[in-house]
Amino acid sequence: MKWILKIIGGFILFALAIAAFGYVTMYLWNWIMTYLFKLPEINFYMAIGMVILSKILFGGIRVRDGKGCGSKYWKAKMECLSPEDREKFKAEFASRCRSKWGSSE
């Protein structure tokens, strides 16, 4: 039940952030750009489109590789461990997974 509330809360937070960025972009555009460059005013949906477009053009779309399962970070970390520490780590990881999701044996 908690995970449903987390998903709903995350969605609400995401929607509020998009609305806030859209409103701020619209307000600043209509305040500055119409005065300085005599450009037309934009509405809220145009502002959200501009936020998304600027994210794509200037921020890019990145797939984060660094802390996820199967990432290069964990592979490099495992290579740095001694064989005894590696086995100890694997045993601890397996015991934690069994306690959380049950034994697969």
Secondary structure by P-SEA (a helix, b strand, c coil): caaaaaaaaaaaaaaaaaaaaaaaaaaaaacccccccbbbbbcaaaaaaaaaaaaaaccccccccccccccaaaaaaaaaccaaaaaaaaaaaaaaaaaaccccc
